[in-house]
Amino acid sequence: MTGTISPAICRLTRLSSLTIADWKGISGEIPKCITTLPFLRIFDLIGNKISGEIPSSIGRLHLLTVLNFADNLISGPIPTSLTSLSSLMHLDLRNNKISGELPRDFSRLGMLSRALLSRNFIGGTIPSSISQIYCLADLDLSLNQISGPIPPTIGKMAVLATLNLDSNKISGRIPPSLLVSGISDLNLSKNFLDGIIPDVFGPRSYFTVIDLSFNKLRGNIPKSMISASYIGHLDLSHNHLCGRIPAGSPFDHLEASSFTYNDCLCGKPLKTC
């Protein structure tokens, strides 16, 4: 189906859900008058050809719980008023052309559980205020232009389970708190992280995925990794690591590709030391 979103929809003043998902051919801009719909709770335009910017007055939709504009052609910055959406639980802006920086007062989104912002042109640094969003379980900022360090307080978030920051320009060291938190899916690959991998793994460390590949990490692989309760997939390739690969789980089930293109790693599954 093709066409545009008619401003006439704004006459539906009792509208609570506006879902035009995966229609593929809906184009044009979002009518600004939509932000005057006082009862709107779900606003889902995923999978179309919507262009233009997110309306600057989006924050007027105080009852909104789901905002999904993923897989469109939306450009411009994230409006500062978006952080006024105090009921918002699901924010998905993946795969657009959004630029600018993340709002500094992101913590105002106190009910947010998923923030999916990958595949855009977002720059600047990660605001430390994100760590104040108690309900946030899934944070995906991958494939953007974010720089600067990872705020250590992110590792202290109570329910954060997935942290995906791959393919950015993030620098500095890996905060030890990320490795002893409740995060189970950690992807920091394809950045500019340096220093050593913190030797802090223990029984609280449970990871389905740890991907630290394509960085500038050096030193040895931490021996404490063998004390982690579980590590399913581990990728340390394309760094500057050196020394013997520890024996035991999880290293006994990993392939050589997890360790290749480092400076001087040795031991199974690589060559003997």
C-alpha positions in Angstrom: 0.0 0.0 0.0 1.2 3.5 -0.8 0.3 7.0 0.1 0.8 9.4 3.0 -0.6 9.9 6.5 -3.4 12.4 6.1 -3.7 15.2 8.7 -7.4 14.3 8.8 -6.4 11.5 11.2 -6.0 14.2 13.8 -9.8 14.6 14.0 -9.9 11.2 15.7 -9.5 12.8 19.1 -10.2 9.6 21.1 -7.6 7.5 19.1 -5.5 5.4 21.4 -3.5 3.3 18.9 -2.1 4.3 15.5 -0.4 1.4 13.9 0.7 1.5 10.2 3.3 -1.2 10.5 5.2 -2.8 7.6 3.0 -1.3 4.9 6.3 -0.6 3.0 5.0 2.2 0.8 3.7 4.8 3.2 5.8 8.0 2.6 5.8 11.6 3.4 6.2 13.3 6.8 4.4 12.7 10.1 1.6 15.2 10.5 2.5 17.6 13.3 -1.1 17.6 14.5 -0.8 14.0 15.7 0.9 15.3 18.9 -2.5 16.8 19.8 -4.1 13.4 20.2 -4.4 13.3 24.0 -5.2 9.5 24.4 -2.6 8.1 22.0 -0.8 5.2 23.7 0.7 3.3 20.7 2.3 5.0 17.7 3.8 2.4 15.4 5.0 3.3 11.9 7.7 0.6 11.5 8.7 -0.5 8.0 7.6 2.3 5.7 9.2 5.2 3.9 8.3 8.0 6.3 10.7 10.9 6.0 11.2 14.3 7.6 11.8 14.8 11.3 10.1 13.5 14.5 7.7 16.3 15.5 9.3 18.6 18.0 6.2 18.5 20.1 6.1 14.7 20.4 6.5 15.1 24.2 2.8 16.3 24.4 1.7 12.6 24.0 1.9 12.0 27.8 0.1 8.6 27.7 2.3 7.1 25.0 3.8 3.8 25.9 5.1 2.5 22.5 6.9 4.7 20.0 8.1 2.7 17.0 9.5 4.5 13.9 12.0 1.8 13.0 13.0 1.1 9.4 12.0 4.4 7.8 13.8 7.4 6.4 13.4 9.8 9.4 16.2 12.4 9.8 17.1 15.2 12.1 17.7 15.0 15.9 15.8 13.3 18.6 13.5 16.1 19.9 14.3 17.2 23.5 10.6 17.0 24.3 10.7 13.2 23.8 12.1 12.9 27.3 8.8 14.2 28.6 7.1 10.9 27.6 7.0 9.7 31.2 4.8 6.7 30.3 7.0 5.5 27.4 8.1 1.8 27.8 9.3 0.9 24.2 11.3 3.2 22.0 12.4 1.9 18.6 14.1 4.3 16.2 16.3 1.7 14.5 17.5 2.0 10.9 16.7 5.6 10.1 18.8 8.7 9.4 18.6 10.3 12.8 21.5 12.6 13.7 22.5 14.8 16.6 23.1 13.6 20.1 21.2 11.7 22.7 19.2 14.0 25.0 21.2 14.7 28.2 18.1 14.2 30.3 17.3 10.7 29.1 16.7 9.6 32.7 13.3 11.4 32.6 12.1 8.3 30.6 11.6 6.5 33.9 9.4 3.7 32.6 11.5 2.9 29.5 12.4 -0.8 29.2 13.7 -0.9 25.6 15.7 1.8 23.8 16.6 0.6 20.3 18.4 3.3 18.3 20.9 1.4 16.1 21.7 2.1 12.5 21.5 5.9 12.6 23.9 8.8 12.6 23.7 9.6 16.3 26.9 11.2 17.7 28.2 12.7 20.9 28.7 10.7 24.1 26.5 8.3 26.1 24.8 10.4 28.8 25.4 9.0 32.2 21.8 9.8 33.1 20.8 6.7 31.1 21.9 4.7 34.1 19.1 6.3 36.2 16.4 4.5 34.1 15.6 1.7 36.6 13.4 -0.3 34.2 15.8 -0.3 31.2 16.5 -3.9 30.1 17.7 -3.5 26.5 19.9 -0.7 25.2 21.0 -0.8 21.6 23.1 2.1 20.3 25.1 0.1 17.7 26.1 1.3 14.3 26.1 5.0 15.1 28.9 7.6 15.6 28.9 7.7 19.4 32.3 8.6 20.9 33.8 9.0 24.4 33.9 6.5 27.2 31.3 4.1 28.5 29.8 5.6 31.8 30.7 3.1 34.5 27.3 3.5 36.1 25.7 1.6 33.3 27.1 -1.6 34.9 25.1 -0.8 38.0 21.7 -0.8 36.3 19.4 -3.2 38.1 17.7 -4.9 35.1 19.9 -4.1 32.1 20.3 -7.4 30.3 21.4 -6.4 26.8 24.0 -3.7 26.0 24.9 -3.3 22.3 27.4 -0.6 21.5 29.2 -2.1 18.5 30.4 -0.2 15.5 30.8 3.2 17.1 33.8 5.4 18.0 33.8 4.6 21.7 37.1 4.9 23.5 38.6 4.5 26.9 38.6 1.4 29.1 36.0 -1.3 29.7 34.3 -0.4 33.0 34.7 -3.4 35.4 31.1 -3.0 36.5 29.9 -4.2 33.1 31.4 -7.7 33.7 29.9 -8.3 37.2 26.4 -6.9 36.5 23.2 -8.5 35.3 24.1 -7.9 31.7 24.0 -11.2 29.8 24.4 -10.0 26.2 27.4 -7.6 25.9 28.6 -6.3 22.5 31.4 -3.7 22.5 33.0 -4.7 19.2 34.3 -2.4 16.5 35.2 0.5 18.7 38.4 2.1 20.0 38.5 0.5 23.5 42.0 0.1 25.0 43.6 -1.1 28.2 43.2 -4.5 29.7 40.1 -6.7 30.1 39.2 -6.2 33.8 40.0 -9.4 35.8 36.8 -9.3 37.7 34.7 -12.3 36.5 33.1 -14.4 39.1 30.0 -16.5 39.9 27.7 -13.5 39.1 29.1 -13.3 35.6 26.6 -15.0 33.2 26.9 -14.1 29.6 25.2 -15.6 26.5 27.4 -13.3 24.4 30.6 -11.2 25.1 31.9 -9.6 21.9 35.0 -7.4 22.4 36.5 -7.9 19.0 38.0 -5.2 16.8 39.3 -3.0 19.5 42.7 -2.1 20.9 42.7 -4.2 24.0 46.0 -5.5 25.3 47.4 -7.6 28.1 46.3 -11.2 29.0 43.0 -12.8 28.9 41.7 -12.7 32.5 42.0 -16.0 34.3 38.9 -15.1 36.3 36.9 -15.9 33.2 36.9 -19.6 34.1 35.1 -18.7 37.3 32.1 -17.2 35.4 28.9 -19.2 35.9 28.4 -19.2 32.1 29.9 -17.7 28.9 28.2 -19.0 25.7 29.8 -17.0 22.9 33.1 -15.1 23.4 34.9 -13.1 20.7 38.3 -11.4 21.5 39.6 -11.4 18.0 41.3 -8.4 16.3 42.9 -6.9 19.4 46.5 -6.8 20.9 46.1 -9.5 23.5 49.0 -11.7 24.5 49.9 -14.7 26.6 48.4 -18.1 27.2 44.7 -18.7 26.7 43.3 -20.1 30.1 42.3 -23.7 30.3 38.8 -24.8 31.2 35.3 -23.5 30.6 34.4 -21.5 28.5 37.7 -21.8 26.5 37.4 -25.5 26.0 34.4 -25.1 23.7 35.5 -22.1 21.7 37.0 -22.1 18.2 40.2 -20.4 17.1 38.2 -17.6 15.4 37.4 -16.2 18.9 41.1 -15.4 19.4 42.7 -14.8 16.0 44.4 -11.6 14.9 45.9 -10.7 18.3 49.6 -10.0 19.0 50.8 -13.1 20.7 48.1 -15.4 22.1 48.8 -19.1 22.4 47.4 -22.3 23.7 44.3 -24.2 22.7 42.5 -23.7 20.3 45.5 -21.8 18.9 49.1 -23.0 18.6 50.8 -24.3 21.7 52.9 -21.9 23.8 
